[in-house]
Amino acid sequence: MVGPGSSCWVLLLLVLQVTISLSEAAPSKSDCKPPKLLSQSSRFPVYLTGETFYGYCNFTDPDNSTTVKLQYFPGDSSGFNKSVVYGHSTVKTIFSVRNVSIKNQGNYRATASNKCGSAVCNLSLSVEDACHGYQTPVPRTNNSKLFVNKTHGSTVTFNCTFDGDPDPSHFEIMWGYNGKTDIVDRDTHNKYSKTRKEYAKCTFVDFLMISNASSSDSGEYSCRSRSYLGGGALGPVAITYLFISP
């Protein structure tokens, strides 16, 4: 038999059950742990152009729900590789750039987050020119006049060795003949061809080939560089004289 006070007891029991359920569903502030930065690679590494940049950030992963956002500033991410590796209660982020150049300089950031908060790791990459800042490659044969004798119908090969930045996007090598410049670009008969070979980190050789040479090819040949940087500056001229015998 239900007495007059029974409804009060039922209501009290319902309130207690709801309170217990809510306390179990929502973790207390003391139980909620955000990710923390454990370790990272050097904050200010300095690399030479052509080297490989490698950086990392290690975070805690308290509840195995941490997500990581990787960013690069100012935003040119060409050649930029990134990965995230999850371990036992930890998460590791990896940044890498192969064959770094000046444009890869900047800040690399990893942000680890969960429902309790976030942690940030910043890495700064500085790049120095491995070729000592040469804007216009300089020929080693500067001011030396060489003489080459060949017979009619032979293939003639000239070469110029340059010290400077071998990146072809920074400059071009111009070959001239008897005062005319850019003879390869002006060639409509496929008489001339040129190739380039990197000899060392900051030294390269540019080759000019003349097929089926004749006496009309005798004369003065020159090579020089023209930079795409610094307003198109021209480098010194190296000259070779060619004589084709009948």
C-alpha positions in Angstrom: 0.0 0.0 0.0 1.4 3.4 -1.0 1.4 6.0 1.7 1.1 9.8 1.3 4.9 10.3 1.3 5.6 7.7 -1.4 5.5 10.1 -4.3 8.2 12.2 -2.6 10.5 9.2 -2.3 10.0 8.3 -6.0 10.8 11.9 -7.1 13.9 11.9 -5.0 15.1 8.6 -6.5 14.6 9.9 -10.0 16.6 13.1 -9.2 19.5 11.0 -7.8 19.5 8.7 -10.9 19.7 11.6 -13.3 22.5 13.3 -11.3 24.6 10.1 -11.2 24.1 9.6 -15.0 25.1 13.1 -15.8 28.2 12.9 -13.6 29.3 9.6 -15.3 28.7 11.0 -18.9 30.7 14.3 -18.5 34.3 13.8 -17.3 35.4 16.2 -14.7 37.9 19.0 -15.5 40.6 17.1 -13.6 40.1 14.0 -15.9 40.2 16.0 -19.2 43.8 16.3 -20.5 44.8 18.2 -23.6 47.8 17.2 -25.7 51.2 18.4 -24.6 54.4 19.0 -26.6 57.0 16.4 -25.6 59.9 17.2 -27.9 60.8 18.7 -31.3 63.8 19.2 -33.6 65.9 22.3 -33.6 63.7 25.4 -33.8 66.1 27.2 -36.1 67.9 24.8 -38.4 70.0 26.3 -41.2 70.3 24.3 -44.4 72.2 24.8 -47.7 70.4 24.7 -51.0 70.2 21.2 -52.3 70.1 19.5 -48.9 67.1 17.7 -47.3 65.2 19.3 -44.5 63.8 17.1 -41.8 61.9 18.2 -38.8 59.6 16.6 -36.2 57.2 17.4 -33.3 56.2 14.9 -30.6 52.9 15.3 -28.6 51.1 13.3 -26.0 47.8 11.7 -27.0 46.0 11.3 -23.6 42.8 9.8 -24.8 43.8 8.4 -28.2 41.6 11.0 -30.0 44.2 13.6 -30.8 44.1 15.1 -34.3 47.0 17.0 -35.9 46.9 19.9 -38.4 50.2 20.6 -40.3 50.8 24.0 -41.9 53.5 25.9 -43.7 53.9 29.7 -43.8 54.1 31.8 -46.0 52.4 29.2 -48.1 54.7 27.9 -50.9 54.6 24.2 -50.1 56.3 22.9 -53.2 58.3 19.8 -52.3 56.9 19.8 -48.8 56.1 16.3 -47.4 54.3 15.7 -44.1 53.1 12.7 -42.1 51.6 11.8 -38.8 52.5 8.7 -36.9 50.4 7.5 -33.9 52.0 5.5 -31.1 51.1 4.4 -27.6 49.6 7.6 -26.0 51.8 9.7 -28.3 51.6 11.2 -31.8 54.6 12.3 -33.9 54.5 14.7 -36.8 57.2 14.8 -39.5 58.1 17.5 -42.0 60.5 17.0 -44.8 61.6 18.9 -48.0 64.1 17.3 -50.4 66.5 19.6 -52.4 65.6 22.7 -50.4 65.8 26.1 -52.0 65.4 29.7 -50.8 61.7 29.6 -51.5 61.3 26.8 -48.8 62.3 29.2 -46.0 59.5 29.8 -43.5 57.7 28.5 -40.5 56.4 24.9 -40.2 53.6 24.4 -37.6 51.9 21.4 -36.1 48.8 21.8 -34.0 47.6 18.8 -31.9 44.0 19.0 -30.6 41.4 17.1 -28.7 38.2 18.0 -26.9 40.1 19.3 -23.9 42.5 21.7 -25.7 45.5 22.0 -28.0 49.3 22.3 -28.2 51.4 24.0 -30.9 54.8 23.2 -32.2 56.7 25.7 -34.5 59.8 25.0 -36.5 61.6 27.7 -38.5 63.6 26.8 -41.6 66.4 29.1 -42.9 68.2 28.3 -46.1 71.6 29.6 -47.3 72.8 29.6 -50.9 75.3 26.7 -51.2 76.9 28.6 -54.1 77.9 31.6 -52.1 75.1 33.8 -53.5 76.4 33.9 -57.1 73.7 35.4 -59.2 75.6 35.3 -62.5 77.8 32.2 -63.1 81.3 33.1 -64.0 83.3 31.1 -66.7 86.6 29.7 -65.5 88.1 30.3 -68.9 87.5 34.1 -68.6 89.8 36.1 -70.9 91.6 33.0 -72.2 91.5 32.7 -76.0 91.8 29.1 -77.1 92.3 27.9 -80.7 90.7 24.8 -82.1 91.6 23.2 -85.4 89.2 20.7 -87.1 88.7 19.1 -90.5 85.8 19.6 -92.8 82.7 17.5 -92.0 83.8 16.8 -88.4 81.7 17.4 -85.2 83.1 20.2 -83.1 82.4 20.5 -79.4 83.1 23.6 -77.3 82.7 23.6 -73.5 82.6 26.3 -70.9 83.0 25.5 -67.2 81.2 27.9 -64.9 81.3 28.5 -61.1 78.0 29.5 -59.7 74.4 28.4 -59.1 73.6 25.5 -61.5 69.8 26.0 -61.2 68.7 26.6 -64.8 65.7 28.6 -63.7 68.1 31.3 -62.4 70.1 31.9 -65.6 70.8 31.0 -69.2 74.1 30.4 -71.0 74.3 32.3 -74.3 76.7 31.1 -77.1 77.8 33.6 -79.7 79.5 33.5 -83.1 81.4 36.3 -84.6 79.6 38.9 -82.5 76.1 37.3 -82.9 74.4 36.2 -79.7 72.1 33.3 -78.9 73.1 31.4 -82.0 71.4 28.2 -80.7 68.1 29.9 -80.3 68.4 31.5 -83.7 69.4 28.2 -85.4 66.9 27.2 -88.0 68.9 24.4 -89.6 69.6 22.3 -86.5 73.3 23.0 -86.9 73.9 23.8 -83.2 73.0 21.9 -80.1 73.9 22.3 -76.4 73.8 20.3 -73.2 74.8 20.9 -69.6 76.4 18.7 -67.0 76.7 19.5 -63.3 80.3 18.9 -62.4 80.1 19.7 -58.7 77.7 21.3 -56.3 78.4 24.8 -57.6 80.3 24.0 -60.8 78.8 23.0 -64.1 79.8 22.7 -67.8 77.9 23.9 -70.8 78.6 22.2 -74.1 78.0 23.6 -77.7 78.2 21.1 -80.5 78.4 21.9 -84.3 77.6 19.1 -86.6 79.2 18.6 -90.1 81.4 21.6 -89.7 82.6 23.5 -92.8 85.0 26.4 -93.4 82.0 28.8 -93.0 81.9 27.8 -89.4 85.5 29.1 -88.7 85.6 32.1 -86.5 85.1 33.4 -82.9 82.8 31.5 -80.5 81.9 32.9 -77.1 80.0 31.9 -74.1 78.6 33.9 -71.2 75.8 33.7 -68.7 72.8 35.9 -68.3 71.0 35.9 -64.9 67.3 35.9 -64.5 67.9 37.5 -61.1 69.4 40.9 -60.5 68.0 42.6 -63.5 69.4 40.2 -66.1 73.1 40.8 -65.4 75.6 39.5 -67.9 78.7 37.6 -66.8 82.2 37.8 -68.3 82.9 36.4 -71.8 85.0 33.3 -72.6 86.2 33.1 -76.2 87.4 30.3 -78.4 88.6 30.5 -82.0 87.8 27.7 -84.5 89.5 27.0 -87.7 88.1 24.4 -90.1 90.6 23.1 -92.7 89.4 22.0 -96.1 
